[in-house]
Amino acid sequence: MEKRREERTNASFLLKTRLQRARNLFSTDLHHLPTLMAGHSDMVEDDETYVTDGMGGVSMEVRRGKGSIGLADNTLDPSDCPSKSESGNVKYKAQFGRLHTHNEQTLVRPCGVVFARATMYGAEAVSNVLVLIKQAFSVPGARKPEHIFYNSNCDAHQQAQKDPWFSGIGMCVDVWHFKNKHKVSHEYCQMYCNPAQYPELMDEFGNWFFNTSVAEQTNAWLGRYSSICHEMTPVRFDFFS
């Protein structure tokens, strides 16, 4: 009983419990990956009815189905939908200051060594992270990883299904983010990105072989170091980073 009580505070015990609950709740075959994004459902058609006004006129009323928004077609004012300007609808804004990059994206091995780095200019887009991973492990002599831990792998895993290069690679969320940042009600994340789904990551006692948060710990150090390089020119920044 004492051992059982201590296991409840272990991350691996919690993740295994969540995985079992997700299997019972969603009843989804783990070998069948859904093609739809989590939270999306099939399109529901609108209900169309035709009404006569007693004078021989017929009008159509549309009742929006679940998941769509808007008003009935006969209630729309044409002035509310002006045509697009020939010059487009892009508003140009003046930039009088310097532009800063969004972040430095790193690939870190379980031992803590930074394997690759890339500069994200607009945002940390999941698609760009997948491009970084593919390019970093496609150089001559490189071997594809067996597992990739990423805090947004629930989104990256769905996009990676379209690329055969990622087939056979385990993609799950690191333990800390999975416990504290990802919703239990997120079906795709709970079913396909739970680290407990891969028993080869744990020993016989339920302890993790690797520190799945090593990238976050490295980023904490890198964040303090990179502030020194903020005032450098692009060439020097790339050299010292």
Secondary structure, DSSP 4 states (H G I P E B T S, - for coil): -HHHHHHTTSHHHHHHHHHHHHHHHH---TTS--SSPTT--PPPPPEEEEEE-SSS-EEEEEEPPTT-----GGG--GGGSPPPPTT-SPPP----S-----EEEEEE-TTS-EEEEEEESS---HHHHHHHHHHHTSSTT----SEEE-TTHHHHHHHHTT-GGGTT-EEE--HHHHHHTS-TT-HHHHHHS-GGG-GGGB-TTS-BSS-TTHHHHHHHHHHHHHGGGTTS-HHHHHHH-
